[in-house]
Amino acid sequence: MAIVKSKLLKQLSQNFPNFYKKDLLKTTEIILEEIKRTLRRGERVELRGFGVFSTNKQKARISRNPKTGEKVHTPEKKTIHFKMSKDLFNKLNNEEE
């Protein structure tokens, strides 16, 4: 099951009852927007203990439509790459230190 922003905000408001929900929403929006802007500029985002987001360029290529077999030009595009930290890897694999 994936976590959506509304569930994240609900969990944050339960963990931090002294904060207003609107402040938690605004803070979350600011953080996510800054991550987007940084990736759009081509820079990497490092969240210690969680992981690193970076962008890769996928070169333009000739691909094929699987339904018709027709050749299609696919333009160059950016993709997001995520590498988890060792801490997160150990927690996911129950290898607590």
Order of alpha helices (4+ residues) and beta strands (2+ residues): alpha-alpha-beta-beta-beta-beta-beta-alpha
